[in-house]
Amino acid sequence: MDDIPGRIIENINVAPGYFRLVIRLERPLGKASPGQFVMLKIPGEEVFLRRPFSIFGSRGKTLVVMYRVAGKGTGCLSQALKKSPVMVLGPLGRGFTIKKRDAYLVVAGGIGFAGTRMLLEKLGEKATLFFGVGAKEELSVAEDLSGICVHVSTLDGSRGFRGDVVSLLGQHLDACRQKDMEVFACGPAGMVKSLRALLESGHIPCQVSVEERMACGMGLCFGCVVATNDEINPFKRVCKEGPVFSIWDLSL
């Protein structure tokens, strides 16, 4: 973990409400695992607390973040200009654990794709992505995938399966059960709950990256805890013990 100065070299709108941010750091971020995140100081004086962002890509001194405008912090970030100075703390958190399997199913809901991009790159052709968004215009955030089978769902039916991404997965799950497989997921709380219900009968291995508001990102403030099934210490910090958990350990 390191706190590194950097400057924005790209901050472009890639889909309605979605932005890709590229930062040139003064020194390399260090080895980042799929599922880890950074705490980013938003340029300017309007936003005091840093904001957490999944690591979309990291190579050498270049860091890539994909984000969706959802509040004041990301709203201010979307207005940040090229060459604006930033501070990046990371890599942080516990990422995905990749075990040897015959197949990997990756479920991403909306901006949850940002939390799975490095994972997909690591898994390669053994991965199948199930990507759900509201409308077809949002699908452009995942255009750079190659060699990976992708199934898409849109809530308005404008592309692919009409409905939510967990329902889409349900249509393909029986065909995959014959293989030694694992599910990885990142998305909103409602998606995670639906996914657990879908997988419960087979108790299929599933790791999920949990989305939660954070203040420090280092486990000091206990502001991002989630409830788990651990009877001794049920509340776990998303920034420290997570953001990736087994879905079966979470109290949903």
C-alpha positions as CSV (number, residue, x, y, z in Angstrom):
1,M,0.0,0.0,0.0
2,D,1.3,3.4,-0.9
3,D,0.0,7.0,-1.2
4,I,1.1,8.2,-4.6
5,P,0.7,11.6,-6.4
6,G,-0.5,11.5,-10.0
7,R,-2.1,13.5,-12.7
8,I,-5.1,12.8,-14.8
9,I,-4.3,12.1,-18.5
10,E,-7.8,11.0,-19.6
11,N,-11.3,11.4,-18.1
12,I,-13.8,10.6,-20.8
13,N,-17.5,9.8,-20.9
14,V,-17.8,6.2,-22.4
15,A,-21.5,5.7,-21.8
16,P,-24.4,7.6,-20.3
17,G,-23.2,8.4,-16.8
18,Y,-20.0,6.2,-17.1
19,F,-16.5,7.6,-17.2
20,R,-13.1,6.1,-17.8
21,L,-10.3,7.8,-15.8
22,V,-6.7,7.3,-16.6
23,I,-4.0,8.5,-14.1
24,R,-0.3,8.8,-14.6
25,L,1.3,8.1,-11.3
26,E,4.7,9.4,-10.1
27,R,5.7,5.8,-9.3
28,P,4.1,2.4,-9.9
29,L,1.1,1.4,-7.8
30,G,2.5,-2.0,-7.0
31,K,1.1,-5.4,-7.6
32,A,-2.7,-5.2,-7.6
33,S,-4.9,-8.3,-7.4
34,P,-8.3,-8.5,-9.2
35,G,-11.0,-7.1,-6.9
36,Q,-8.7,-4.7,-5.0
37,F,-9.4,-0.9,-4.9
38,V,-7.8,2.5,-4.4
39,M,-8.9,5.6,-2.4
40,L,-8.8,8.6,-4.6
41,K,-8.5,12.2,-3.6
42,I,-10.9,14.1,-5.8
43,P,-9.3,17.2,-7.5
44,G,-10.4,20.5,-6.0
45,E,-11.6,21.5,-2.5
46,E,-15.3,20.6,-2.7
47,V,-14.9,17.0,-1.7
48,F,-12.9,16.4,1.5
49,L,-13.1,12.6,2.0
50,R,-11.5,10.3,-0.6
51,R,-13.6,8.0,-2.6
52,P,-13.1,4.2,-3.2
53,F,-12.8,3.0,-6.8
54,S,-12.2,-0.6,-8.1
55,I,-8.9,-1.0,-10.0
56,F,-10.0,-1.3,-13.6
57,G,-6.5,-1.7,-14.9
58,S,-3.0,-1.1,-13.6
59,R,0.3,-1.3,-15.5
60,G,3.5,0.4,-14.5
61,K,2.8,4.0,-13.6
62,T,-0.7,4.0,-15.3
63,L,-3.8,3.4,-13.3
64,V,-7.3,3.1,-14.9
65,V,-10.6,3.5,-13.1
66,M,-14.1,3.2,-14.4
67,Y,-16.8,5.0,-12.5
68,R,-20.4,6.0,-12.7
69,V,-21.7,9.4,-11.6
70,A,-23.8,8.7,-8.5
71,G,-23.3,11.6,-6.1
72,K,-21.2,14.7,-5.3
73,G,-17.9,13.0,-5.3
74,T,-18.2,11.3,-8.7
75,G,-20.0,14.4,-10.0
76,C,-17.0,16.5,-9.2
77,L,-14.6,13.9,-10.6
78,S,-16.5,13.8,-13.9
79,Q,-15.6,17.6,-14.3
80,A,-11.9,17.1,-13.5
81,L,-9.7,18.3,-16.3
82,K,-6.6,16.7,-17.9
83,K,-3.4,17.3,-15.9
84,S,-5.4,17.8,-12.7
85,P,-3.4,16.5,-9.7
86,V,-4.7,13.6,-7.6
87,M,-3.5,11.4,-4.8
88,V,-4.0,7.6,-5.0
89,L,-3.8,5.3,-1.9
90,G,-3.6,1.6,-2.7
91,P,-3.9,-1.1,-3.6
92,L,-6.3,-1.8,-0.8
93,G,-8.5,-4.7,0.4
94,R,-8.7,-8.4,-0.2
95,G,-9.4,-9.3,-3.8
96,F,-10.7,-12.5,-5.5
97,T,-9.1,-15.8,-4.9
98,I,-8.7,-17.8,-8.1
99,K,-8.7,-21.6,-7.7
100,K,-8.2,-24.0,-10.5
101,R,-11.7,-24.8,-12.1
102,D,-13.1,-26.0,-15.3
103,A,-15.2,-22.9,-15.8
104,Y,-15.7,-19.5,-14.2
105,L,-19.0,-17.5,-14.4
106,V,-18.6,-13.8,-13.8
107,V,-21.7,-11.8,-13.0
108,A,-21.5,-8.0,-13.2
109,G,-24.4,-5.5,-12.7
110,G,-23.9,-2.0,-14.1
111,I,-20.7,-0.4,-12.7
112,G,-20.0,-3.7,-11.0
113,F,-18.2,-4.5,-14.3
114,A,-15.4,-2.2,-13.1
115,G,-14.8,-4.6,-10.2
116,T,-14.5,-7.6,-12.4
117,R,-12.4,-6.3,-15.4
118,M,-9.0,-7.3,-14.0
119,L,-10.5,-10.7,-13.0
120,L,-11.8,-11.4,-16.5
121,E,-8.3,-10.5,-17.9
122,K,-6.8,-13.0,-15.5
123,L,-9.3,-15.8,-16.2
124,G,-9.2,-15.5,-19.9
125,E,-11.1,-17.9,-22.2
126,K,-12.3,-20.0,-19.2
127,A,-14.5,-17.2,-18.1
128,T,-18.1,-16.4,-19.2
129,L,-19.4,-13.0,-18.4
130,F,-23.0,-12.2,-17.6
131,F,-23.4,-8.5,-17.8
132,G,-26.5,-6.6,-16.9
133,V,-27.4,-3.0,-17.4
134,G,-30.4,-0.8,-17.8
135,A,-30.2,-0.1,-21.5
136,K,-28.0,-1.0,-24.5
137,E,-26.2,2.4,-24.4
138,E,-24.4,1.3,-21.2
139,L,-23.0,-1.9,-22.8
140,S,-20.1,0.1,-24.3
141,V,-18.2,0.0,-21.0
142,A,-17.4,-3.6,-21.8
143,E,-16.5,-3.3,-25.4
144,D,-12.8,-4.1,-25.0
145,L,-13.2,-7.8,-24.1
146,S,-11.7,-10.3,-26.4
147,G,-11.8,-14.1,-26.3
148,I,-14.4,-14.1,-23.5
149,C,-18.0,-15.4,-24.0
150,V,-20.4,-12.6,-23.0
151,H,-24.1,-12.7,-22.3
152,V,-25.9,-9.4,-21.8
153,S,-29.2,-8.4,-20.3
154,T,-31.0,-5.0,-20.4
155,L,-33.9,-4.1,-18.1
156,D,-35.7,-2.3,-21.0
157,G,-35.0,-5.2,-23.5
158,S,-33.1,-3.0,-25.9
159,R,-30.3,-5.6,-26.2
160,G,-30.0,-9.3,-25.3
161,F,-32.1,-10.8,-22.6
162,R,-34.9,-8.6,-21.3
163,G,-34.7,-8.5,-17.5
164,D,-32.1,-8.6,-14.7
165,V,-28.7,-10.3,-15.0
166,V,-29.4,-13.0,-12.3
167,S,-32.4,-14.2,-14.3
168,L,-30.2,-14.3,-17.4
169,L,-27.7,-16.4,-15.4
170,G,-30.5,-18.7,-14.3
171,Q,-31.2,-19.6,-18.0
172,H,-27.7,-20.9,-18.4
173,L,-26.9,-22.4,-15.0
174,D,-28.1,-25.9,-15.6
175,A,-25.9,-26.3,-18.7
176,C,-22.9,-25.3,-16.5
177,R,-23.6,-27.5,-13.5
178,Q,-21.8,-30.5,-15.0
179,K,-18.5,-28.7,-14.8
180,D,-16.3,-27.9,-11.8
181,M,-17.1,-24.2,-11.7
182,E,-17.1,-21.1,-9.6
183,V,-19.1,-17.9,-9.7
184,F,-17.6,-14.4,-9.2
185,A,-19.9,-11.3,-8.9
186,C,-19.9,-7.6,-8.4
187,G,-23.0,-5.4,-8.3
188,P,-25.7,-3.8,-6.1
189,A,-27.0,-5.5,-3.0
190,G,-30.3,-6.5,-4.6
191,M,-28.4,-8.4,-7.3
192,V,-26.3,-10.2,-4.7
193,K,-29.3,-11.3,-2.7
194,S,-31.0,-12.7,-5.9
195,L,-27.8,-14.4,-6.9
196,R,-27.5,-16.2,-3.5
197,A,-31.1,-17.4,-3.9
198,L,-30.4,-18.8,-7.3
199,L,-27.2,-20.6,-6.3
200,E,-28.5,-21.9,-2.9
201,S,-29.8,-25.3,-4.0
202,G,-26.5,-26.4,-5.3
203,H,-24.4,-24.3,-2.8
204,I,-22.2,-23.4,-5.8
205,P,-18.9,-21.7,-4.8
206,C,-19.3,-17.9,-5.2
207,Q,-17.2,-14.9,-4.4
208,V,-18.8,-11.5,-4.4
209,S,-17.2,-8.0,-4.3
210,V,-19.4,-6.0,-1.9
211,E,-20.2,-2.3,-2.6
212,E,-20.2,-0.1,0.5
213,R,-19.6,3.5,1.4
214,M,-16.1,4.1,2.9
215,A,-14.4,6.8,4.8
216,C,-10.8,5.8,5.4
217,G,-10.3,2.6,3.3
218,M,-7.8,1.1,5.7
219,G,-10.0,-0.4,8.4
220,L,-9.5,2.4,11.0
221,C,-13.0,3.9,11.2
222,F,-15.3,0.9,10.9
223,G,-17.6,2.8,8.7
224,C,-18.1,0.2,6.1
225,V,-19.0,-3.0,8.0
226,V,-21.2,-5.7,6.7
227,A,-22.9,-8.5,8.7
228,T,-21.6,-12.0,8.2
229,N,-22.4,-15.5,9.6
230,D,-19.4,-15.5,11.9
231,E,-20.9,-16.0,15.4
232,I,-17.8,-14.6,17.2
233,N,-17.1,-11.5,15.1
234,P,-20.1,-11.1,12.8
235,F,-19.3,-7.6,11.5
236,K,-16.5,-7.4,8.9
237,R,-14.9,-4.3,7.4
238,V,-15.4,-4.2,3.6
239,C,-12.2,-2.2,3.2
240,K,-10.1,-4.7,5.1
241,E,-11.6,-8.2,5.3
242,G,-13.2,-7.5,1.9
243,P,-14.3,-6.1,-0.4
244,V,-14.5,-9.8,-1.6
245,F,-16.3,-12.3,0.5
246,S,-17.8,-15.8,-0.1
247,I,-21.4,-15.2,-0.7
248,W,-22.2,-18.0,1.8
249,D,-20.4,-16.1,4.6
250,L,-22.6,-13.0,4.2
251,S,-25.7,-12.5,6.3
252,L,-28.1,-11.4,3.6
